[in-house]
Amino acid sequence: MCGIVGAVSTRNIVPVLVQGLQRLEYRGYDSCGVAVHQDGELRRSRSTARVAELQAQVEADGVASGTGIAHTRWATHGAPAVHNAHPHFSRGKIALVHNGIIENHDELRDELKAKGYVFESQTDTEVIAHLVHQLYEGDLFDTVQRVVARLQGAYAIAVFCRDEPHRVVGARHGSPLILGVGADADPEARYLASDAMALAGVTDRIVYLEEGDVVDLQLGKHWISERLADDSFVPVLRDVKIVHAHSGAAELGPYRHYMQKEIFEQPRAIADTLEGVEGITPELFGDGAYRVFREIDRVLILACGTSYYSGSTAKYWLESIAKIPTSVEIASEYRYRDSVPDPRTLVVTISQSGETADTLAALKHARSLGMRHTLTICNVATSAMVRECELAYITRAGVEVGVASTKAFTTQLAGLFLLTLALAQVRGTLTREQEAEHLKAMRHLPVALQSVLALEPQVVAWAEAFARKENALFLGRGLHYPIALEGALKLKEISYIHAEAYPAGELKHGPLALVTAEMPVVTVAPNDALLEKLKSNLQEVRARGGELFVFADSDTRIDSGEGLHVIRMPEHYGALSPILHVVPLQLLAYHTACARGTDVDKPRNLAKSVTVE
């Protein structure tokens, strides 16, 4: 969500801070800022414009220093405004940036106001800055350890003090934070960031801070302390890993937007995700997977947003192919309701970033209920989700910059289908012939996806009509219902058209009342066992004057006519059909947003990596 970059160095570090913010722009933000220790004082520049404007501002203001912190903010407490933008100061002495939400900020604010502190923002972050100032006794590292013991909620923070040049202190609890160790060009430097990508090209020597860590950055050295259950701290060593976070992966190239680029990268992303899969074996998901798969009787999937829809699709696969009872829960709801735990459950989390706060919290809640078998489908091998789970399958979608997920979704589906086949194999519900057929179909996916992408010109023509609408319905049946949900979400996210998805059979139970000539109805129509039922649902729409836009398999015998527009998919793809059918829905949302002139890659109010609850 928000982005943090911090550094201490013997050279001017401001260009590195600003470049880091630019590499974190994909997360989404509505303000940004930089603060430095310059000429014995704190200086800062803040903006509600893009990072490029902030860069021009710091250059014009002559902001330069070897010690500094920077931030991109996605508003939670207080409107997107300069006075709410980070970094926040306390009495000209403390500068601080923060990701996350401090749940007891009202209580702390009242306490600090009573001690004479004046608040210039509506943020929960300013509370931390003043608390650091109030508790400061000459050692910033010691102060931050005492401060975090007072904080409730989630946070990653970076802070420096006017009285301690060349020192930055960081802490994390519930929000990601990494330490970068200086490389050959600047060996004395130390860095903080919320994402390794922010440090691409600066250093590849990364330390992933653990929950409760506080880190002290100084020239040529750093210390880490681990927080214990009694709020005391002990020194700890964390491994330095070599992480190649290539910034080139985020270059736009010949495409208009990152989302378009990422839609067209899906054949390669699927091929990379399946690379090395010669056959189905539980060990694809880690050592000990066979034993775990033998010990479970059911699956619980926890996820949010687009990842929730990939899990909803997998439920159909898991129950029909692996014959294992499966439930799918919205992670942000699961931990707040009474549920019936079963220790013989495999808890599966799905996350692009592996840092989604709601999903991490739901995972911990499931474990607290005695469900110890955990597995994640994730795109980031070094993420908190992977470290927290017993087993993992790492998708290889690569960096996804557009806020609206595309290639991460289809690679999640590929990973979940492999999980289905592995569980089916262990449970004896999959013959060798069926396994071979499924693997052959998976290997053909990149070619099949290229054929679907060739439909783009036809989708562009539809998008021109959609751009004039303010509402849309999406219909699907069976395992394509979650694909209809995902298509509606994409249209909402980037074109701001209100869109809802329903199982087609539910039309007559209420949604049909919305159907008019002004309500486009998008339908996913594969040639499966539910096709004839779906055709009847389409007739219900046509009888009420509705206008249908149908993505149909070539052999469905659904033909274009008055009020009925059909784009034919290249081939029917059986159980893997959802991976193909979602692509034209992505293209429809993308080109509709382009026609409406919205900010495709950074839709309003949204962030890429949701690291707050």
Secondary structure, DSSP 8 states (H G I E B T S, - for coil): --EEEEEE-SS--HHHHHHHHHHTGGG--SEEEEEEEETTEEEEEEESS-HHHHHHHHHHHT---SEEEEEEE--SSS-S-GGGSS-EEETTTEEEEEEEEETTHHHHHHHHHHTT----SS-SHHHHHHHHHHH-SS-HHHHHHHHHTT--EEEEEEEEETTSTTEEEEEEEBS--EEEE--TTSTT-EEEESSGGGGTTT--EEEE--TTEEEEEETTEEEEEEE-TTS-EEE-----EE----GGGG--TTSSSHHHHHHHTHHHHHHHHHTT--S--GGGG-TTHHHHHHH-SEEEEEE-HHHHHHHHHHHHHHHHTS---EEEEEHHHHTTS-----TTEEEEEEESSS--HHHHHHHHHHHHTT--EEEEEES-TTSHHHHHSSEEEE-------SSS-SHHHHHHHHHHHHHHHHHHHHHT---HHHHHHHHHHHHHHHHHHHHHHTTHHHHHHHHHHHTT-SEEEEEE-GGGHHHHHHHHHHHHHHH--EEEEEEGGGGGGTGGGG-STTSEEEEEE-SSTTHHHHHHHHHHHHHTT-EEEEEEETTS----BTTEEEEEES---GGGHHHHHHHHHHHHHHHHHHHHT--SSS-TT--SS----
